[in-house]
């Protein structure tokens, strides 16, 4: 809602007629940042759900909240100069990678239980709970 509100505000500020693609460079930056966030959102939801269902809910929820804050930082950074958005983008990539690795660990654990009878769920949950605070390091 914040992103869409910023696009609408910038559009009205530049053109005065509502949403139009032609506008100033500030409108283009806001519109592009909104589109980038919208395109990354389905990937985020997929790995968040997979990590929460297949591995551990608490670290996945923590990483999900961190990702939302990072996307806010990315968007606000994109409103300035594009180089200001790079830290938010890289931090977001790291969080997506963490969630993806959690999903892979959950899938591997399922197959280990299915084929070999070895359950490493407790170890995986301990490791992901220990690693998730490391996402706070920039």
Long-range contacts (C-beta under 8 A, 24 or more apart in sequence): 2-72, 2-75, 3-33, 3-34, 3-37, 3-38, 3-75, 4-34, 6-30, 6-34, 6-75, 6-79, 7-31, 7-34, 26-79, 29-78, 29-79, 29-82, 30-78, 30-79, 32-78, 33-74, 33-75, 33-78, 33-79, 33-85, 34-75, 36-74, 36-78, 37-71, 37-74, 37-75, 40-71, 40-92, 43-96, 44-96, 44-99, 47-96, 47-99, 47-100, 47-103, 48-99, 50-99, 50-102, 50-103, 50-106, 51-99, 51-100, 51-102, 51-103, 51-106, 53-106, 54-102, 54-103, 54-105, 54-106, 54-107, 54-109, 54-110, 55-102, 55-103, 55-105, 55-106, 55-109, 55-124, 55-125, 55-128, 56-102, 56-124, 56-125, 56-128, 56-129, 58-129, 58-132, 59-102, 59-125, 59-128, 59-129, 59-131, 59-132, 60-99, 60-102, 62-132, 62-135, 63-95, 63-98, 63-99, 63-102, 63-132, 63-135, 64-99, 66-95, 66-135, 66-136, 67-92, 67-95, 67-96, 67-99, 70-95, 87-138, 91-138, 94-135, 95-135, 98-131, 98-132, 98-135, 102-128
